[in-house]
Amino acid sequence: MIARVPATTGLLAATAFWGLGLLVLALLGLGGTVGPHPENPALAPPLPAVSLVEMENRLGPLSMYAEVAERPLLNADRRPAPVAASAGAEDAPLDVVLTSVLLVGDVKLAIVERPDDPTAYRVRIGEGVPGTGWRLVELQPRLAVFDGPQGRRELALRVFDGTGAPMPPPLAAPTPPAPANAAAPPSPAADAAAPVPAPASDGANVAAPANPGAAEELTPEQQVEAIRRRIEARRAMRAQENARERAAQAGDNR
């Protein structure tokens, strides 16, 4: 009868007995006495001794690289490019305009322009204005102080004085669009067939044609009113078109 027991059943029974045995051992205190080892500095390996030795600069002094500046590698003739210095530029008076001042944290710089050159130059405190012998020494929110050959000079921040480009001419009054139900303009043939009125007598006062150039210019308020009327006319035309489309769709559905 034992031989008829399948191998799978025997394996499951052995696993169950093994798990039950571990449970009993755990309840009896298996592993309860195992804990961390007490601290003992003598068991730790000694740290290696580190000694810092000051080493000489491997790059060497700056004089070793003077030949690099005297014979540039990227120049065809291996010679420095000549710098053209304008005569008297260092002693010339300061002819710039202070356009902007930037004071943000450690950033303190002034932006200046020359009257004949729109190029803006950024100058920090301690730096010089390019092409001149003047150096920025002090900076305030609306004032910059430069030091140069002629002493110190203060430049006030340029302020807009209200003058500038002339105002554009006023726009002509827009012609409102004709409504959809308005009569069509007469054709040239009808104008030709219409009787020509008799010339007025010599004593009658003949009205002179109005000169378009003599018309009064529209004020800004009149321009705004004309634009508003034009927008309202367009909205009315669009509403009429939508109404006709809805009526046509309703007729088709019937």
C-alpha positions in Angstrom: 0.0 0.0 0.0 3.0 2.3 0.7 4.2 1.7 -2.8 1.0 3.1 -4.3 1.7 6.6 -2.7 2.9 8.9 -5.6 6.2 10.7 -5.4 4.5 14.2 -5.5 2.6 13.5 -2.3 5.7 12.4 -0.5 7.6 15.5 -1.6 4.7 17.7 -0.3 4.6 15.8 3.0 8.4 16.2 3.5 8.2 20.0 2.8 5.3 20.3 5.3 7.3 18.5 8.0 10.4 20.6 7.3 8.4 23.9 7.6 6.7 22.6 10.8 10.1 21.8 12.3 11.4 25.3 11.6 8.4 26.9 13.2 8.9 24.8 16.3 12.6 25.7 16.5 11.7 29.4 16.0 9.2 29.3 18.9 11.9 27.6 21.1 14.2 30.6 20.5 16.3 29.6 17.5 18.4 32.7 16.5 17.3 34.7 19.5 20.8 35.0 20.9 22.3 36.3 17.7 23.0 40.1 17.9 25.5 42.7 16.6 29.1 42.4 17.6 30.1 44.9 20.3 32.1 47.9 19.2 35.8 47.3 19.4 38.0 50.0 17.8 41.0 47.6 18.0 39.4 45.4 15.4 39.1 48.2 12.8 42.0 48.4 10.3 44.2 51.5 10.8 43.8 54.4 8.4 46.7 55.2 6.0 48.7 58.3 6.9 48.2 61.1 4.4 50.9 63.8 4.0 50.3 66.9 1.8 53.4 68.2 0.0 53.3 71.5 -1.7 54.4 71.1 -5.3 55.7 73.7 -7.7 53.6 75.2 -10.5 53.9 73.0 -13.5 52.9 75.8 -15.9 55.9 77.9 -14.9 56.0 81.7 -14.8 54.1 83.9 -17.2 57.3 85.1 -18.8 57.8 81.7 -20.4 54.8 82.4 -22.7 55.9 85.8 -23.9 57.0 84.2 -27.2 53.4 83.1 -27.8 52.1 86.7 -27.8 55.1 87.9 -29.9 54.6 85.3 -32.6 50.8 84.5 -32.9 50.2 81.0 -34.3 47.1 82.0 -36.4 48.8 84.9 -38.2 50.4 84.2 -41.6 53.5 86.1 -40.8 53.7 85.1 -37.1 53.7 88.7 -36.1 51.1 90.6 -34.0 48.6 92.7 -36.0 49.3 96.4 -35.8 46.9 98.5 -33.8 46.0 101.8 -35.3 45.9 104.4 -32.5 44.1 107.7 -33.3 46.2 110.7 -32.5 44.9 112.6 -29.6 42.2 110.1 -28.7 43.4 109.8 -25.1 43.3 113.5 -24.6 40.0 114.2 -26.4 37.1 115.5 -24.3 34.3 113.0 -23.3 31.7 113.3 -26.0 29.1 110.6 -25.1 25.5 110.5 -23.8 24.4 108.5 -20.8 21.4 106.5 -22.0 21.0 103.7 -19.4 22.2 102.8 -15.9 22.1 99.2 -14.5 22.5 98.6 -10.8 21.6 95.0 -10.0 23.5 93.4 -7.1 27.2 93.3 -8.0 26.5 94.4 -11.6 27.0 98.1 -12.0 27.4 99.4 -15.5 26.5 102.4 -17.7 25.5 102.4 -21.3 26.7 105.3 -23.3 26.4 106.4 -26.9 28.2 108.9 -29.1 26.1 111.6 -30.7 27.2 110.6 -34.2 27.3 106.8 -33.6 24.2 104.8 -32.6 26.4 102.0 -31.2 25.9 101.4 -27.5 28.9 100.9 -25.2 28.7 99.1 -21.9 31.1 100.4 -19.3 31.5 98.9 -15.9 33.0 100.7 -12.9 36.7 100.9 -13.3 36.6 100.3 -17.1 37.2 103.0 -19.7 35.1 104.2 -22.6 36.4 102.5 -25.8 38.5 104.9 -27.9 38.9 107.5 -25.2 41.0 108.1 -22.1 38.0 108.4 -19.8 37.2 105.8 -17.1 34.0 105.2 -15.1 34.7 105.8 -11.4 31.2 106.3 -9.8 27.7 105.3 -10.8 24.3 106.4 -9.4 20.8 105.7 -10.5 20.7 108.9 -12.7 24.3 110.0 -12.7 27.7 108.6 -13.9 31.1 110.1 -13.0 34.0 109.7 -15.4 37.7 110.4 -14.7 39.9 111.5 -17.6 42.8 113.7 -18.7 40.7 116.8 -18.1 39.6 115.8 -14.6 36.2 114.5 -13.5 33.0 114.9 -15.4 29.5 114.0 -14.4 27.0 112.8 -17.0 23.3 112.9 -16.2 20.9 110.3 -17.5 19.2 111.3 -20.7 15.5 111.9 -20.2 12.9 112.0 -22.9 11.9 115.6 -23.4 8.7 114.9 -25.3 10.1 115.8 -28.8 10.5 113.3 -31.5 9.2 112.3 -34.8 6.2 114.3 -36.1 2.8 112.8 -35.6 1.4 111.0 -38.7 -1.4 112.7 -40.6 -4.9 111.8 -39.5 -6.7 109.1 -41.4 -9.5 110.0 -43.7 -13.0 109.2 -42.6 -13.9 105.7 -44.0 -16.9 105.5 -46.2 -19.5 103.2 -44.6 -20.6 100.3 -46.9 -23.9 100.6 -48.6 -26.7 98.4 -47.1 -27.7 95.3 -49.0 -31.2 96.7 -50.0 -29.7 100.0 -51.4 -30.3 100.9 -55.0 -27.5 100.1 -57.4 -25.6 103.1 -58.7 -26.7 104.4 -62.1 -24.8 103.1 -65.1 -22.7 105.3 -67.4 -25.3 104.9 -70.2 -28.0 106.2 -68.0 -25.8 109.2 -67.1 -25.3 109.9 -70.8 -29.0 109.7 -71.5 -30.0 112.0 -68.7 -30.8 115.6 -69.8 -28.0 118.1 -69.2 -29.2 121.1 -67.1 -29.2 124.4 -68.8 -26.3 126.7 -67.8 -27.1 129.2 -65.2 -27.5 132.9 -66.1 -24.7 135.3 -65.7 -26.3 136.9 -62.7 -26.7 133.6 -60.8 -24.2 132.6 -58.2 -22.4 129.5 -59.4 -21.2 127.2 -56.5 -17.5 126.5 -56.9 -16.4 122.8 -56.5 -15.1 122.0 -53.0 -11.4 121.7 -52.8 -10.5 118.3 -51.2 -7.3 119.7 -49.8 -9.2 122.4 -48.0 -11.3 120.1 -45.9 -10.8 120.2 -42.2 -8.6 117.5 -40.7 -10.5 115.0 -38.5 -9.7 115.1 -34.8 -8.8 111.8 -33.1 -12.3 111.6 -31.6 -13.9 111.9 -35.0 -11.6 109.2 -36.4 -12.6 106.9 -33.5 -16.3 107.6 -34.2 -15.9 106.9 -37.9 -14.1 103.6 -37.2 -16.9 102.7 -34.7 -19.6 103.4 -37.3 -17.8 101.3 -39.8 -17.6 98.4 -37.4 -21.3 98.7 -36.6 -22.1 98.7 -40.4 -20.1 95.6 -40.9 -21.8 93.8 -38.0 -25.2 94.8 -39.4 -24.3 93.4 -42.9 -23.1 90.2 -41.3 -26.3 89.8 -39.3 -28.4 90.3 -42.5 -26.4 87.7 -44.3 -26.8 85.2 -41.5 -30.5 85.8 -41.4 -30.8 85.2 -45.2 -28.8 82.0 -44.9 -31.0 80.7 -42.0 -34.1 81.6 -44.0 -32.7 79.7 -47.1 -31.9 76.7 -45.0 -35.4 76.7 -43.5 -36.9 76.8 -47.0 -34.8 73.9 -48.1 -35.8 71.8 -45.1 -39.4 72.3 -45.9 
